């Protein structure tokens, strides 16, 4: 939390991501997806967006910041135990200079079956004509994403094997791909600022404040997925994929003590193709689900996640066949 003497600023309404924000966010998270590149977006086959687009984790980092600020204003302490669970669905993209408005609903309190507290905020990111993002941010005693509950048992490897395994390679015969990253204060500050948050809320060297937002390590999922795809010869221009949903559980005790140069093992598994079914706007497109883990050097689970992606052409074909009625 920021110093009480420090005035935290907010960007003027309406909010806008400019291309410089997108560039800083993708550089901070090593996201080389051509959808975000001011030049390479033109090379993507059938790209309907007519320009680069903001990062999904960039939008999520903003929503995390807004919820954290609201909780502080409501008098809730910063959680140092339990899990913060993020569930987001992507409804549309944001282009450079496009106006949008983030909304966070007041915190709602409930209890789990054991009587432990749950705190939930519904979040929306609105743009002209509809939504770009919708979801919930929920604090609970136990992780709500099953990947975080299972941890290394899913992988079948020991912490020692992780530390000695080669980077940017499949992990033995496990079916999981390993991307090793090191946290840096500078990258975290850049992602926060690029997401239109105030870095002073999380970092101040003079006041010895170091607090990595959850979305900083979680955003490295994109880099790991891209590295995995590149390692198998995936064609990012001919067969582009886009995020449709994220479900992430972050251990708050571990997240609040992260420091610069901490080593993270980011693991992503092979995609599971989900059978298309009914959706909000008609038949849902084919989707690919990846399970993802963020592990510390000693194998403890910082986060577990499930991310859904869909082929761009499947979404474009669905939208052309079924006119969309924008959600209110």
Short mmCIF file of the C-alpha atoms (twelve columns), coordinates in Angstrom:
data_MODEL
# 
_entry.id   MODEL 
# 
loop_
_atom_site.group_PDB 
_atom_site.id 
_atom_site.type_symbol 
_atom_site.label_atom_id 
_atom_site.label_alt_id 
_atom_site.label_comp_id 
_atom_site.label_asym_id 
_atom_site.label_seq_id 
_atom_site.Cartn_x 
_atom_site.Cartn_y 
_atom_site.Cartn_z 
_atom_site.pdbx_PDB_model_num 
ATOM 1   C CA . UNK A 1   0.000   0.000   0.000   1 
ATOM 2   C CA . UNK A 2   1.207   3.498   -0.759  1 
ATOM 3   C CA . UNK A 3   2.235   6.006   1.873   1 
ATOM 4   C CA . UNK A 4   -0.633  7.938   3.411   1 
ATOM 5   C CA . UNK A 5   1.267   11.132  2.594   1 
ATOM 6   C CA . UNK A 6   1.509   10.310  -1.086  1 
ATOM 7   C CA . UNK A 7   -1.223  11.469  -3.422  1 
ATOM 8   C CA . UNK A 8   -1.993  8.655   -5.854  1 
ATOM 9   C CA . UNK A 9   -3.019  9.962   -9.237  1 
ATOM 10  C CA . UNK A 10  -5.499  8.499   -11.696 1 
ATOM 11  C CA . UNK A 11  -5.515  9.037   -15.460 1 
ATOM 12  C CA . UNK A 12  -8.190  11.367  -16.811 1 
ATOM 13  C CA . UNK A 13  -11.470 9.848   -17.927 1 
ATOM 14  C CA . UNK A 14  -12.063 8.288   -20.335 1 
ATOM 15  C CA . UNK A 15  -9.179  5.840   -20.152 1 
ATOM 16  C CA . UNK A 16  -7.136  5.110   -23.283 1 
ATOM 17  C CA . UNK A 17  -4.234  2.805   -24.065 1 
ATOM 18  C CA . UNK A 18  -1.949  4.452   -26.587 1 
ATOM 19  C CA . UNK A 19  0.562   2.473   -28.615 1 
ATOM 20  C CA . UNK A 20  3.347   3.462   -26.230 1 
ATOM 21  C CA . UNK A 21  1.409   1.795   -23.382 1 
ATOM 22  C CA . UNK A 22  1.027   -1.365  -25.451 1 
ATOM 23  C CA . UNK A 23  4.714   -1.380  -26.374 1 
ATOM 24  C CA . UNK A 24  5.804   -0.920  -22.763 1 
ATOM 25  C CA . UNK A 25  3.442   -3.666  -21.550 1 
ATOM 26  C CA . UNK A 26  4.600   -6.201  -24.124 1 
ATOM 27  C CA . UNK A 27  8.244   -5.393  -23.460 1 
ATOM 28  C CA . UNK A 28  7.748   -5.700  -19.679 1 
ATOM 29  C CA . UNK A 29  6.175   -9.151  -20.064 1 
ATOM 30  C CA . UNK A 30  8.210   -10.366 -23.082 1 
ATOM 31  C CA . UNK A 31  5.001   -10.790 -25.082 1 
ATOM 32  C CA . UNK A 32  6.037   -10.948 -28.755 1 
ATOM 33  C CA . UNK A 33  2.577   -11.717 -30.129 1 
ATOM 34  C CA . UNK A 34  2.291   -9.834  -33.465 1 
ATOM 35  C CA . UNK A 35  -1.245  -8.735  -32.546 1 
ATOM 36  C CA . UNK A 36  0.368   -6.075  -30.320 1 
ATOM 37  C CA . UNK A 37  3.104   -5.013  -32.724 1 
ATOM 38  C CA . UNK A 38  2.577   -1.673  -34.491 1 
ATOM 39  C CA . UNK A 39  4.004   -3.142  -37.713 1 
ATOM 40  C CA . UNK A 40  3.530   -6.890  -37.658 1 
ATOM 41  C CA . UNK A 41  -0.245  -6.853  -37.070 1 
ATOM 42  C CA . UNK A 42  -0.579  -6.302  -40.838 1 
ATOM 43  C CA . UNK A 43  0.993   -9.718  -41.501 1 
ATOM 44  C CA . UNK A 44  -1.703  -11.657 -39.614 1 
ATOM 45  C CA . UNK A 45  -3.982  -13.499 -42.002 1 
ATOM 46  C CA . UNK A 46  -7.573  -12.276 -41.856 1 
ATOM 47  C CA . UNK A 47  -6.883  -9.845  -39.009 1 
ATOM 48  C CA . UNK A 48  -10.194 -8.016  -38.445 1 
ATOM 49  C CA . UNK A 49  -8.859  -5.517  -35.898 1 
ATOM 50  C CA . UNK A 50  -7.358  -3.013  -38.386 1 
ATOM 51  C CA . UNK A 51  -4.432  -2.257  -36.094 1 
ATOM 52  C CA . UNK A 52  -2.554  -3.435  -33.008 1 
ATOM 53  C CA . UNK A 53  -4.509  -4.279  -29.859 1 
ATOM 54  C CA . UNK A 54  -3.882  -4.027  -26.117 1 
ATOM 55  C CA . UNK A 55  -2.672  -7.035  -24.136 1 
ATOM 56  C CA . UNK A 56  -5.175  -9.102  -22.182 1 
ATOM 57  C CA . UNK A 57  -2.900  -9.072  -19.129 1 
ATOM 58  C CA . UNK A 58  -2.578  -5.298  -19.500 1 
ATOM 59  C CA . UNK A 59  -6.336  -4.948  -19.025 1 
ATOM 60  C CA . UNK A 60  -6.259  -7.437  -16.144 1 
ATOM 61  C CA . UNK A 61  -3.430  -5.585  -14.405 1 
ATOM 62  C CA . UNK A 62  -5.543  -2.428  -14.486 1 
ATOM 63  C CA . UNK A 63  -8.512  -4.264  -12.984 1 
ATOM 64  C CA . UNK A 64  -6.312  -5.751  -10.244 1 
ATOM 65  C CA . UNK A 65  -5.052  -2.252  -9.422  1 
ATOM 66  C CA . UNK A 66  -8.571  -0.838  -9.298  1 
ATOM 67  C CA . UNK A 67  -9.808  -3.609  -6.995  1 
ATOM 68  C CA . UNK A 68  -6.777  -3.228  -4.719  1 
ATOM 69  C CA . UNK A 69  -7.416  0.511   -4.452  1 
ATOM 70  C CA . UNK A 70  -11.131 0.022   -3.767  1 
ATOM 71  C CA . UNK A 71  -10.470 -2.565  -1.068  1 
ATOM 72  C CA . UNK A 72  -8.112  -0.129  0.665   1 
ATOM 73  C CA . UNK A 73  -10.726 2.630   0.497   1 
ATOM 74  C CA . UNK A 74  -13.286 0.239   1.977   1 
ATOM 75  C CA . UNK A 75  -10.929 -0.481  4.885   1 
ATOM 76  C CA . UNK A 76  -9.835  -4.007  3.994   1 
ATOM 77  C CA . UNK A 77  -6.186  -4.891  4.737   1 
ATOM 78  C CA . UNK A 78  -3.852  -6.122  2.018   1 
ATOM 79  C CA . UNK A 79  -4.182  -9.939  2.053   1 
ATOM 80  C CA . UNK A 80  -1.056  -11.766 3.156   1 
ATOM 81  C CA . UNK A 81  -2.555  -15.263 3.218   1 
ATOM 82  C CA . UNK A 82  -5.047  -17.266 1.216   1 
ATOM 83  C CA . UNK A 83  -5.550  -16.820 -2.515  1 
ATOM 84  C CA . UNK A 84  -6.762  -14.155 -4.870  1 
ATOM 85  C CA . UNK A 85  -8.695  -15.693 -7.744  1 
ATOM 86  C CA . UNK A 86  -9.106  -13.969 -11.082 1 
ATOM 87  C CA . UNK A 87  -11.758 -15.049 -13.586 1 
ATOM 88  C CA . UNK A 88  -11.923 -13.000 -16.773 1 
ATOM 89  C CA . UNK A 89  -13.752 -13.379 -20.068 1 
ATOM 90  C CA . UNK A 90  -12.655 -11.348 -23.066 1 
ATOM 91  C CA . UNK A 91  -15.565 -9.904  -25.032 1 
ATOM 92  C CA . UNK A 92  -13.752 -7.542  -27.401 1 
ATOM 93  C CA . UNK A 93  -10.392 -5.889  -28.055 1 
ATOM 94  C CA . UNK A 94  -9.068  -2.428  -27.250 1 
ATOM 95  C CA . UNK A 95  -7.228  -0.488  -29.936 1 
ATOM 96  C CA . UNK A 96  -4.720  2.322   -29.401 1 
ATOM 97  C CA . UNK A 97  -6.540  5.532   -28.523 1 
ATOM 98  C CA . UNK A 98  -9.883  3.784   -28.004 1 
ATOM 99  C CA . UNK A 99  -11.816 5.157   -25.037 1 
ATOM 100 C CA . UNK A 100 -12.903 2.763   -22.324 1 
ATOM 101 C CA . UNK A 101 -14.108 2.808   -18.733 1 
ATOM 102 C CA . UNK A 102 -13.120 0.291   -16.014 1 
ATOM 103 C CA . UNK A 103 -15.800 -0.469  -13.428 1 
ATOM 104 C CA . UNK A 104 -15.397 -2.243  -10.094 1 
ATOM 105 C CA . UNK A 105 -18.466 -3.153  -8.083  1 
ATOM 106 C CA . UNK A 106 -18.382 -2.801  -4.267  1 
ATOM 107 C CA . UNK A 107 -16.855 -5.690  -2.353  1 
ATOM 108 C CA . UNK A 108 -19.346 -8.418  -1.480  1 
ATOM 109 C CA . UNK A 109 -18.692 -10.660 1.523   1 
ATOM 110 C CA . UNK A 110 -19.680 -14.311 1.857   1 
ATOM 111 C CA . UNK A 111 -18.295 -17.535 3.365   1 
ATOM 112 C CA . UNK A 112 -17.100 -20.880 2.087   1 
ATOM 113 C CA . UNK A 113 -18.384 -24.216 3.400   1 
ATOM 114 C CA . UNK A 114 -15.951 -24.071 6.316   1 
ATOM 115 C CA . UNK A 115 -17.136 -20.622 7.336   1 
ATOM 116 C CA . UNK A 116 -14.015 -18.849 6.066   1 
ATOM 117 C CA . UNK A 117 -14.491 -15.376 4.531   1 
ATOM 118 C CA . UNK A 118 -14.745 -14.769 0.803   1 
ATOM 119 C CA . UNK A 119 -14.530 -11.275 -0.673  1 
ATOM 120 C CA . UNK A 120 -15.649 -10.725 -4.252  1 
ATOM 121 C CA . UNK A 121 -15.665 -7.831  -6.697  1 
ATOM 122 C CA . UNK A 122 -17.323 -7.959  -10.072 1 
ATOM 123 C CA . UNK A 123 -15.315 -6.075  -12.700 1 
ATOM 124 C CA . UNK A 124 -16.219 -4.724  -16.117 1 
ATOM 125 C CA . UNK A 125 -14.281 -2.904  -18.780 1 
ATOM 126 C CA . UNK A 126 -16.686 -0.982  -21.010 1 
ATOM 127 C CA . UNK A 127 -16.086 0.560   -24.399 1 
ATOM 128 C CA . UNK A 128 -18.373 2.202   -26.910 1 
ATOM 129 C CA . UNK A 129 -21.141 -0.228  -27.781 1 
ATOM 130 C CA . UNK A 130 -20.375 -2.965  -25.261 1 
ATOM 131 C CA . UNK A 131 -17.820 -4.729  -23.116 1 
ATOM 132 C CA . UNK A 132 -14.157 -5.542  -23.659 1 
ATOM 133 C CA . UNK A 133 -13.709 -7.545  -20.450 1 
ATOM 134 C CA . UNK A 134 -15.883 -8.963  -17.675 1 
ATOM 135 C CA . UNK A 135 -15.133 -11.069 -14.649 1 
ATOM 136 C CA . UNK A 136 -14.605 -11.378 -10.910 1 
ATOM 137 C CA . UNK A 137 -11.723 -10.947 -8.498  1 
ATOM 138 C CA . UNK A 138 -12.288 -13.050 -5.407  1 
ATOM 139 C CA . UNK A 139 -10.259 -13.646 -2.227  1 
ATOM 140 C CA . UNK A 140 -10.629 -17.055 -0.601  1 
ATOM 141 C CA . UNK A 141 -8.781  -19.312 1.812   1 
ATOM 142 C CA . UNK A 142 -8.240  -22.009 -0.833  1 
ATOM 143 C CA . UNK A 143 -7.389  -21.652 -4.534  1 
ATOM 144 C CA . UNK A 144 -10.399 -21.883 -6.822  1 
ATOM 145 C CA . UNK A 145 -8.345  -22.874 -9.864  1 
ATOM 146 C CA . UNK A 146 -7.690  -26.617 -9.659  1 
ATOM 147 C CA . UNK A 147 -4.231  -26.228 -11.238 1 
ATOM 148 C CA . UNK A 148 -3.040  -24.274 -8.193  1 
ATOM 149 C CA . UNK A 149 -4.335  -27.005 -5.894  1 
ATOM 150 C CA . UNK A 150 -2.483  -29.767 -7.751  1 
ATOM 151 C CA . UNK A 151 0.831   -27.980 -8.307  1 
ATOM 152 C CA . UNK A 152 3.869   -30.061 -9.170  1 
ATOM 153 C CA . UNK A 153 1.856   -33.286 -8.887  1 
ATOM 154 C CA . UNK A 154 0.479   -32.423 -12.329 1 
ATOM 155 C CA . UNK A 155 3.958   -32.269 -13.777 1 
ATOM 156 C CA . UNK A 156 5.580   -35.249 -12.114 1 
ATOM 157 C CA . UNK A 157 8.887   -33.458 -11.516 1 
ATOM 158 C CA . UNK A 158 10.851  -32.393 -8.446  1 
ATOM 159 C CA . UNK A 159 12.100  -28.873 -7.678  1 
ATOM 160 C CA . UNK A 160 15.625  -30.118 -8.309  1 
ATOM 161 C CA . UNK A 161 14.675  -31.293 -11.794 1 
ATOM 162 C CA . UNK A 162 13.094  -27.915 -12.531 1 
ATOM 163 C CA . UNK A 163 16.186  -26.002 -11.464 1 
ATOM 164 C CA . UNK A 164 18.484  -28.083 -13.659 1 
ATOM 165 C CA . UNK A 165 16.214  -28.499 -16.686 1 
ATOM 166 C CA . UNK A 166 17.101  -26.491 -19.818 1 
ATOM 167 C CA . UNK A 167 15.138  -23.301 -20.393 1 
ATOM 168 C CA . UNK A 168 12.630  -22.980 -23.249 1 
ATOM 169 C CA . UNK A 169 12.360  -26.724 -23.671 1 
ATOM 170 C CA . UNK A 170 9.823   -29.467 -22.897 1 
ATOM 171 C CA . UNK A 171 10.334  -30.841 -19.405 1 
ATOM 172 C CA . UNK A 172 11.488  -34.432 -19.988 1 
ATOM 173 C CA . UNK A 173 8.492   -36.528 -21.106 1 
ATOM 174 C CA . UNK A 174 5.950   -34.668 -18.978 1 
ATOM 175 C CA . UNK A 175 4.197   -32.816 -21.794 1 
ATOM 176 C CA . UNK A 176 4.930   -29.514 -20.031 1 
ATOM 177 C CA . UNK A 177 7.047   -26.706 -21.492 1 
ATOM 178 C CA . UNK A 178 9.412   -24.786 -19.194 1 
ATOM 179 C CA . UNK A 179 10.106  -21.070 -19.476 1 
ATOM 180 C CA . UNK A 180 12.398  -19.665 -16.785 1 
ATOM 181 C CA . UNK A 181 12.084  -15.992 -15.841 1 
ATOM 182 C CA . UNK A 182 13.573  -13.627 -13.267 1 
ATOM 183 C CA . UNK A 183 11.498  -10.888 -11.666 1 
ATOM 184 C CA . UNK A 184 12.648  -7.283  -11.987 1 
ATOM 185 C CA . UNK A 185 11.286  -4.218  -10.222 1 
ATOM 186 C CA . UNK A 186 11.653  -2.213  -13.423 1 
ATOM 187 C CA . UNK A 187 9.528   -4.603  -15.474 1 
ATOM 188 C CA . UNK A 188 6.845   -4.588  -12.774 1 
ATOM 189 C CA . UNK A 189 6.756   -0.782  -12.660 1 
ATOM 190 C CA . UNK A 190 6.530   -0.639  -16.435 1 
ATOM 191 C CA . UNK A 191 3.627   -3.072  -16.595 1 
ATOM 192 C CA . UNK A 192 1.746   -1.158  -13.883 1 
ATOM 193 C CA . UNK A 193 2.287   2.188   -15.621 1 
ATOM 194 C CA . UNK A 194 1.455   0.741   -19.047 1 
ATOM 195 C CA . UNK A 195 -1.800  -0.553  -17.524 1 
ATOM 196 C CA . UNK A 196 -2.657  2.993   -16.356 1 
ATOM 197 C CA . UNK A 197 -2.043  2.179   -12.709 1 
ATOM 198 C CA . UNK A 198 0.187   4.203   -10.382 1 
ATOM 199 C CA . UNK A 199 3.477   2.413   -9.704  1 
ATOM 200 C CA . UNK A 200 3.885   4.352   -6.439  1 
ATOM 201 C CA . UNK A 201 1.096   2.249   -4.970  1 
ATOM 202 C CA . UNK A 202 3.387   -0.796  -5.196  1 
ATOM 203 C CA . UNK A 203 6.978   0.445   -5.293  1 
ATOM 204 C CA . UNK A 204 8.977   3.147   -3.537  1 
ATOM 205 C CA . UNK A 205 12.676  2.618   -2.890  1 
ATOM 206 C CA . UNK A 206 12.964  5.457   -0.356  1 
ATOM 207 C CA . UNK A 207 10.076  4.049   1.693   1 
ATOM 208 C CA . UNK A 208 11.320  0.471   1.119   1 
ATOM 209 C CA . UNK A 209 8.004   -0.558  -0.412  1 
ATOM 210 C CA . UNK A 210 8.163   -3.534  -2.760  1 
ATOM 211 C CA . UNK A 211 4.911   -5.239  -3.717  1 
ATOM 212 C CA . UNK A 212 4.660   -7.088  -7.032  1 
ATOM 213 C CA . UNK A 213 1.081   -7.076  -8.360  1 
ATOM 214 C CA . UNK A 214 -0.268  -10.562 -9.034  1 
ATOM 215 C CA . UNK A 215 -0.553  -9.876  -12.743 1 
ATOM 216 C CA . UNK A 216 3.186   -9.235  -13.080 1 
ATOM 217 C CA . UNK A 217 4.227   -12.896 -12.687 1 
ATOM 218 C CA . UNK A 218 0.948   -14.126 -14.202 1 
ATOM 219 C CA . UNK A 219 1.530   -12.076 -17.362 1 
ATOM 220 C CA . UNK A 220 4.579   -14.253 -18.093 1 
ATOM 221 C CA . UNK A 221 2.137   -17.007 -19.100 1 
ATOM 222 C CA . UNK A 222 1.849   -15.326 -22.497 1 
ATOM 223 C CA . UNK A 223 5.602   -15.416 -23.029 1 
ATOM 224 C CA . UNK A 224 5.735   -19.105 -22.094 1 
ATOM 225 C CA . UNK A 225 2.876   -19.985 -24.450 1 
ATOM 226 C CA . UNK A 226 4.492   -18.041 -27.287 1 
ATOM 227 C CA . UNK A 227 7.883   -19.661 -26.671 1 
ATOM 228 C CA . UNK A 228 6.247   -23.094 -26.649 1 
ATOM 229 C CA . UNK A 229 4.422   -22.373 -29.912 1 
ATOM 230 C CA . UNK A 230 7.581   -21.053 -31.549 1 
ATOM 231 C CA . UNK A 231 9.519   -24.161 -30.487 1 
ATOM 232 C CA . UNK A 232 7.148   -26.395 -32.474 1 
ATOM 233 C CA . UNK A 233 7.137   -24.183 -35.562 1 
ATOM 234 C CA . UNK A 234 3.750   -22.543 -35.049 1 
ATOM 235 C CA . UNK A 235 2.930   -19.910 -37.691 1 
ATOM 236 C CA . UNK A 236 1.788   -16.819 -35.799 1 
ATOM 237 C CA . UNK A 237 0.700   -15.061 -38.994 1 
ATOM 238 C CA . UNK A 238 -1.209  -17.861 -40.717 1 
ATOM 239 C CA . UNK A 239 -2.872  -19.490 -37.697 1 
ATOM 240 C CA . UNK A 240 -3.306  -16.792 -35.035 1 
ATOM 241 C CA . UNK A 241 -4.882  -17.549 -31.672 1 
ATOM 242 C CA . UNK A 242 -6.546  -15.131 -29.261 1 
ATOM 243 C CA . UNK A 243 -7.377  -15.354 -25.559 1 
ATOM 244 C CA . UNK A 244 -11.024 -15.938 -24.682 1 
ATOM 245 C CA . UNK A 245 -10.813 -16.501 -20.894 1 
ATOM 246 C CA . UNK A 246 -8.426  -16.678 -17.933 1 
ATOM 247 C CA . UNK A 247 -8.838  -18.372 -14.544 1 
ATOM 248 C CA . UNK A 248 -5.878  -17.676 -12.236 1 
ATOM 249 C CA . UNK A 249 -5.333  -18.332 -8.519  1 
ATOM 250 C CA . UNK A 250 -2.391  -16.542 -6.846  1 
ATOM 251 C CA . UNK A 251 -0.976  -17.428 -3.427  1 
ATOM 252 C CA . UNK A 252 -1.024  -14.148 -1.509  1 
ATOM 253 C CA . UNK A 253 1.534   -15.170 1.132   1 
ATOM 254 C CA . UNK A 254 4.081   -15.897 -1.594  1 
ATOM 255 C CA . UNK A 255 3.123   -13.018 -3.888  1 
ATOM 256 C CA . UNK A 256 3.551   -10.352 -1.221  1 
ATOM 257 C CA . UNK A 257 7.175   -11.324 -0.502  1 
ATOM 258 C CA . UNK A 258 8.407   -11.555 -4.104  1 
ATOM 259 C CA . UNK A 259 11.583  -9.634  -4.752  1 
ATOM 260 C CA . UNK A 260 13.658  -8.558  -7.729  1 
ATOM 261 C CA . UNK A 261 15.778  -11.370 -9.209  1 
ATOM 262 C CA . UNK A 262 13.520  -14.097 -7.796  1 
ATOM 263 C CA . UNK A 263 13.537  -17.051 -10.175 1 
ATOM 264 C CA . UNK A 264 10.229  -18.288 -11.544 1 
ATOM 265 C CA . UNK A 265 9.537   -21.493 -13.412 1 
ATOM 266 C CA . UNK A 266 6.633   -20.911 -15.796 1 
ATOM 267 C CA . UNK A 267 5.179   -24.210 -17.002 1 
ATOM 268 C CA . UNK A 268 2.498   -24.629 -19.666 1 
ATOM 269 C CA . UNK A 269 1.090   -27.929 -20.830 1 
ATOM 270 C CA . UNK A 270 -0.059  -29.148 -24.223 1 
ATOM 271 C CA . UNK A 271 -3.418  -27.770 -25.364 1 
ATOM 272 C CA . UNK A 272 -6.636  -29.630 -24.717 1 
ATOM 273 C CA . UNK A 273 -9.109  -28.986 -27.521 1 
ATOM 274 C CA . UNK A 274 -12.571 -28.308 -26.123 1 
ATOM 275 C CA . UNK A 275 -15.648 -29.348 -28.046 1 
ATOM 276 C CA . UNK A 276 -17.537 -26.314 -29.379 1 
ATOM 277 C CA . UNK A 277 -20.892 -25.724 -27.765 1 
ATOM 278 C CA . UNK A 278 -23.524 -23.066 -27.246 1 
ATOM 279 C CA . UNK A 279 -22.402 -19.578 -26.296 1 
ATOM 280 C CA . UNK A 280 -23.724 -16.155 -25.430 1 
ATOM 281 C CA . UNK A 281 -23.754 -15.100 -29.064 1 
ATOM 282 C CA . UNK A 282 -24.640 -18.439 -30.642 1 
ATOM 283 C CA . UNK A 283 -22.422 -21.456 -31.211 1 
ATOM 284 C CA . UNK A 284 -19.107 -21.013 -29.387 1 
ATOM 285 C CA . UNK A 285 -15.890 -21.411 -31.406 1 
ATOM 286 C CA . UNK A 286 -13.389 -24.206 -30.916 1 
ATOM 287 C CA . UNK A 287 -11.217 -23.437 -27.904 1 
ATOM 288 C CA . UNK A 288 -7.861  -24.701 -26.649 1 
ATOM 289 C CA . UNK A 289 -7.219  -24.955 -22.918 1 
ATOM 290 C CA . UNK A 290 -3.748  -24.739 -21.413 1 
ATOM 291 C CA . UNK A 291 -2.948  -25.430 -17.768 1 
ATOM 292 C CA . UNK A 292 -0.210  -23.157 -16.453 1 
ATOM 293 C CA . UNK A 293 1.915   -23.052 -13.312 1 
ATOM 294 C CA . UNK A 294 4.151   -20.392 -11.804 1 
ATOM 295 C CA . UNK A 295 6.587   -22.039 -9.403  1 
ATOM 296 C CA . UNK A 296 9.266   -20.625 -7.130  1 
ATOM 297 C CA . UNK A 297 12.791  -22.012 -7.036  1 
ATOM 298 C CA . UNK A 298 11.826  -24.493 -4.291  1 
ATOM 299 C CA . UNK A 299 8.761   -25.727 -6.188  1 
ATOM 300 C CA . UNK A 300 6.114   -23.864 -4.203  1 
ATOM 301 C CA . UNK A 301 3.136   -22.805 -6.316  1 
ATOM 302 C CA . UNK A 302 2.929   -19.039 -6.739  1 
ATOM 303 C CA . UNK A 303 0.015   -19.348 -9.158  1 
ATOM 304 C CA . UNK A 304 -1.983  -21.883 -11.082 1 
ATOM 305 C CA . UNK A 305 -4.038  -21.007 -14.129 1 
ATOM 306 C CA . UNK A 306 -6.213  -22.247 -16.928 1 
ATOM 307 C CA . UNK A 307 -6.261  -20.115 -20.061 1 
ATOM 308 C CA . UNK A 308 -8.536  -20.547 -23.053 1 
ATOM 309 C CA . UNK A 309 -7.602  -19.539 -26.586 1 
ATOM 310 C CA . UNK A 310 -9.503  -19.766 -29.841 1 
ATOM 311 C CA . UNK A 311 -8.338  -19.666 -33.468 1 
ATOM 312 C CA . UNK A 312 -8.958  -16.184 -34.822 1 
ATOM 313 C CA . UNK A 313 -10.598 -17.568 -37.945 1 
ATOM 314 C CA . UNK A 314 -13.094 -19.538 -35.850 1 
ATOM 315 C CA . UNK A 315 -14.154 -16.372 -34.032 1 
ATOM 316 C CA . UNK A 316 -14.334 -14.312 -37.221 1 
ATOM 317 C CA . UNK A 317 -16.391 -17.018 -38.935 1 
ATOM 318 C CA . UNK A 318 -18.740 -17.270 -35.957 1 
ATOM 319 C CA . UNK A 319 -19.285 -13.509 -35.853 1 
ATOM 320 C CA . UNK A 320 -19.928 -13.326 -39.588 1 
ATOM 321 C CA . UNK A 321 -22.463 -16.172 -39.425 1 
ATOM 322 C CA . UNK A 322 -24.238 -14.903 -36.288 1 
ATOM 323 C CA . UNK A 323 -24.767 -11.134 -35.872 1 
ATOM 324 C CA . UNK A 324 -23.670 -10.152 -32.383 1 
ATOM 325 C CA . UNK A 325 -25.936 -8.289  -29.992 1 
ATOM 326 C CA . UNK A 326 -23.551 -6.400  -27.752 1 
ATOM 327 C CA . UNK A 327 -24.076 -7.007  -24.035 1 
ATOM 328 C CA . UNK A 328 -25.321 -3.976  -22.134 1 
# 
